[in-house]
């Protein structure tokens, strides 16, 4: 149980909150009129449970948290990028000479280099260490004991063969939060299979319900199953960190692509489980709402969603189709779903008379959601995207200018930001081994000679 005491407010300026949990006393001093600042005074039961890193200022939510990252490709790196944006120190372990496979996934590459733009998309705010984990098991072990979180995406059982599984590491570091991201989990007939986004999306039903109504199944344009798994993992790690604060205990988190994909079916899954309704492909349309889809314009496409009768009447008015207002075939959404083909054909013919920009201007103050379908170039030229400064720019000495899409979440009293560019392969190996593990220059040189590190 956590008990609270000594809650005081003085002149509406400061709030002092002192509470006691299993980690000891914590004092929070807050000034609501300026940036919140916080000082913690805790009697930690063991050094294993205290955040290890001091590399980021207290304004970041995860400052003080060190993450040992043995993931590659997308789901894991996407997760650790989010943690890094929030201030965690991310130690990315890569294979000597080769590194994360996505470093070579191109074209495109940065001009004049062999570094892919793919790798840059999810590896900012990280430190790169080149370690052969088979020969350098002891180095990984030492780093794990100095970390709060260990995250990996190996096939189940692979790290256990090297003594780097949760059971082995938790004996030396009981406060360690160990997160495994796999294709299918550690149990079941698919457990030992390698897993990629498109395969999990296939088995999990997403590809079957994606694509034109009368066409073949289609892959989604980006690896949404990977990213959703990374988001689940990030949230699970945050929750485990919070629980560790209360219990002084780490734990093993398991996330997998297939379970994430099936969970992401949401209403489609519920329709089948509770009503026995098999899903089908609808293109950009919605099975249960009409109109809710993309329409061709004179020069492109625009998406419109009229989810209520009020929104539908507003759409008719703005499109000068008020003659349809009292048509019993379109009076309610149930009616519109029943007469979908007739209504959609009328709307399509009307939308084709103007450009996407024309319709966007007509719908500027519309009570229903709408937006033209942008190319990627148009996305980053969009005035709203420019206004919110979502694109961030950094300089990587070996590459030059690097642009990334920054965090989509902002905090009123915390920093969630892009601080450092994607690292060069092995850029921080010596620095971390020397500063974090206190390895001597002689030991580091020996590890290099033995090709354990790079």
MILOVEX-338379 format. One line per 8 residues: number of its first residue (from 1); for each residue x, y, z of C-alpha. Coordinates in steps of 0.25 Angstrom, whole numbers. Layout:
BEGIN
NUM> X:Y:Z; ...
This chain:
BEGIN
1> 0:0:0; 4:14:-3; 1:24:8; 0:39:6; 3:50:16; 8:65:17; 0:70:6; 1:85:6
9> -2:97:-3; 4:111:0; 0:124:-7; -6:115:-19; 9:114:-24; 14:101:-18; 9:87:-16; 17:78:-7
17> 13:63:-7; 20:53:1; 17:38:0; 22:25:5; 22:13:-3; 31:0:-3; 42:8:-9; 42:18:2
25> 39:32:3; 37:41:-9; 35:56:-8; 29:63:-20; 30:78:-21; 21:85:-31; 20:99:-36; 7:99:-45
33> 11:113:-51; 25:108:-56; 31:95:-60; 29:84:-50; 41:79:-43; 43:67:-35; 53:62:-25; 52:47:-20
41> 58:43:-7; 57:28:-6; 62:16:2; 64:6:-9; 64:-8:-4; 75:-12:-13; 83:-5:-24; 77:-14:-34
49> 64:-7:-33; 69:7:-35; 69:13:-49; 84:13:-54; 85:24:-64; 87:38:-62; 89:42:-77; 77:50:-78
57> 71:62:-70; 60:60:-61; 50:67:-70; 49:54:-78; 39:44:-72; 49:32:-73; 61:39:-69; 70:30:-61
65> 65:18:-68; 75:9:-76; 70:0:-87; 78:-11:-93; 73:-13:-107; 76:-26:-114; 65:-24:-124; 66:-21:-139
73> 57:-19:-152; 45:-11:-147; 36:-16:-136; 47:-15:-125; 54:-3:-130; 41:4:-131; 38:1:-117; 52:5:-112
81> 51:18:-120; 39:22:-113; 45:19:-99; 58:27:-104; 49:39:-108; 44:39:-94; 58:40:-88; 62:26:-86
89> 77:22:-89; 76:12:-101; 88:3:-102; 86:-3:-116; 94:-16:-117; 98:-19:-132; 106:-30:-139; 120:-26:-142
97> 123:-22:-156; 108:-24:-160; 99:-17:-150; 84:-17:-151; 79:-23:-164; 72:-10:-167; 85:-2:-169; 86:-9:-183
105> 71:-9:-186; 71:0:-198; 71:8:-207; 69:18:-204; 82:21:-196; 87:35:-191; 94:41:-202; 109:37:-203
113> 107:26:-193; 103:12:-191; 94:15:-179; 79:13:-182; 68:23:-179; 60:11:-174; 69:10:-162; 69:25:-159
121> 54:24:-157; 54:17:-144; 68:18:-138; 69:32:-133; 73:34:-118; 81:22:-117; 95:17:-114; 101:7:-123
129> 110:-4:-117; 116:-15:-126; 117:-28:-118; 117:-43:-123; 107:-48:-113; 111:-62:-114; 126:-59:-111; 123:-47:-103
137> 112:-53:-94; 119:-48:-81; 119:-34:-87; 104:-35:-89; 102:-41:-75; 110:-29:-69; 102:-19:-77; 89:-26:-73
145> 92:-24:-58; 94:-9:-60; 81:-8:-68; 66:-6:-64; 60:-12:-76; 65:-23:-85; 58:-25:-99; 60:-35:-109
153> 53:-41:-122; 60:-54:-124; 53:-67:-127; 49:-74:-114; 60:-82:-107; 71:-76:-115; 76:-67:-104; 74:-78:-93
161> 84:-86:-101; 94:-74:-97; 89:-73:-83; 83:-59:-86; 69:-63:-84; 60:-56:-73; 62:-67:-63; 77:-66:-64
169> 78:-51:-64; 68:-49:-53; 76:-57:-43; 87:-47:-44; 77:-35:-46; 64:-38:-39; 59:-24:-43; 61:-26:-58
177> 49:-24:-67; 51:-34:-78; 43:-32:-91; 42:-42:-102; 36:-39:-115; 34:-51:-124; 26:-55:-136; 17:-64:-129
185> 20:-65:-114; 28:-76:-106; 17:-86:-107; 8:-93:-117; 11:-100:-131; 17:-87:-137; 26:-83:-126; 39:-86:-132
193> 36:-80:-146; 42:-67:-150; 32:-56:-151; 31:-44:-160; 20:-33:-161; 14:-38:-174; 13:-53:-169; 6:-49:-156
201> -3:-40:-163; -6:-51:-173; -9:-61:-162; -16:-51:-153; -26:-48:-164; -22:-33:-167; -18:-36:-181; -31:-44:-184
209> -39:-31:-181; -30:-21:-188; -32:-18:-202; -43:-15:-213; -56:-21:-211; -55:-30:-223; -40:-31:-223; -29:-39:-217
217> -24:-38:-203; -14:-26:-201; -3:-23:-191; -4:-10:-183; 5:1:-188; 14:1:-175; 17:-10:-165; 5:-7:-156
225> 6:-21:-149; 21:-18:-145; 18:-4:-140; 6:-8:-132; 14:-19:-126; 25:-9:-122; 14:0:-116; 9:-11:-108
233> 23:-14:-103; 26:0:-100; 13:1:-92; 16:-12:-85; 30:-8:-81; 24:6:-75; 14:-2:-67; 25:-12:-62
241> 34:0:-58; 22:6:-50; 19:-7:-44; 34:-9:-40; 34:4:-33; 23:-2:-24; 28:-16:-23; 43:-16:-24
249> 42:-27:-34; 45:-28:-49; 37:-38:-58; 37:-44:-72; 28:-38:-82; 24:-46:-95; 19:-39:-107; 17:-45:-121
257> 13:-41:-135; 1:-51:-137; -6:-48:-123; -4:-33:-126; -10:-34:-140; -22:-43:-135; -25:-33:-123; -24:-21:-134
265> -36:-27:-141; -45:-21:-131; -59:-19:-136; -56:-29:-148; -53:-40:-137; -65:-36:-129; -74:-37:-141; -69:-51:-143
273> -68:-56:-129; -82:-51:-125; -90:-51:-138; -83:-61:-146; -81:-51:-157; -69:-54:-166; -62:-41:-171; -59:-37:-185
281> -51:-27:-193; -57:-13:-194; -46:-4:-201; -47:9:-194; -62:7:-190; -68:4:-177; -77:-8:-175; -86:-2:-165
289> -86:13:-169; -90:20:-182; -84:29:-187; -70:26:-181; -60:24:-192; -51:31:-202; -57:37:-215; -50:41:-228
297> -49:56:-231; -45:63:-244; -30:61:-240; -29:51:-229; -37:46:-217; -44:51:-205; -49:43:-192; -62:47:-186
305> -69:41:-174; -83:44:-170; -85:35:-158; -98:41:-153; -111:46:-160; -108:60:-156; -94:59:-163; -100:53:-175
313> -110:64:-177; -99:74:-176; -91:67:-187; -104:67:-196; -105:82:-194; -90:85:-196; -91:77:-209; -104:83:-214
321> -111:70:-213; -122:75:-204; -132:67:-213; -128:54:-206; -131:59:-192; -145:54:-192; -142:41:-200; -147:30:-191
329> -135:21:-197; -125:30:-190; -132:35:-178; -124:27:-167; -111:20:-167; -118:7:-168; -125:11:-180; -112:16:-186
337> -105:3:-184; -117:-4:-191; -116:5:-203; -101:7:-203; -98:5:-217; -109:15:-222; -104:26:-212; -89:24:-215
345> -91:25:-230; -98:38:-228; -87:44:-219; -76:39:-228; -82:46:-240; -83:59:-232; -69:58:-226; -63:56:-240
353> -68:70:-244; -57:78:-235; -43:76:-231; -39:71:-217; -34:85:-213; -48:90:-218; -55:80:-209; -46:83:-197
361> -49:97:-198; -64:95:-199; -63:85:-187; -54:95:-179; -64:97:-167; -72:84:-169; -77:76:-157; -73:63:-163
369> -58:58:-165; -52:59:-178; -38:60:-185; -32:59:-198; -23:46:-200; -9:52:-200; 3:46:-207; 15:45:-197
377> 21:58:-203; 8:65:-201; 7:60:-186; 20:67:-183; 16:79:-191; 3:80:-183; 1:93:-176; -3:86:-163
385> 8:77:-163; 18:89:-165; 11:97:-154; 12:86:-143; 27:84:-147; 26:69:-147; 38:67:-156; 51:69:-148
393> 65:71:-154; 78:66:-148; 93:65:-153; 100:52:-153; 115:55:-156; 117:42:-165; 104:45:-173; 100:59:-172
401> 86:64:-170; 76:54:-165; 61:57:-164; 51:49:-156; 37:49:-152; 37:53:-138; 29:48:-126; 14:50:-128
409> 11:52:-113; 14:64:-105; 14:67:-90; 11:79:-83; 22:77:-72; 32:67:-79; 41:65:-90; 38:55:-102
417> 48:59:-112; 58:56:-123; 72:58:-117; 82:50:-125; 83:45:-139; 83:30:-142; 97:25:-138; 108:20:-146
425> 111:5:-145; 118:3:-132; 119:18:-129; 118:16:-114; 124:3:-111; 137:8:-104; 129:19:-97; 119:10:-91
433> 128:-1:-87; 138:9:-81; 127:18:-74; 116:8:-70; 124:-4:-68; 137:2:-64; 145:-7:-73; 160:-3:-74
441> 166:1:-87; 174:-12:-87; 161:-21:-85; 154:-13:-96; 167:-15:-105; 167:-30:-103; 152:-31:-106; 155:-24:-119
449> 166:-33:-122; 158:-45:-119; 147:-39:-129; 137:-39:-117; 134:-25:-119; 136:-14:-130
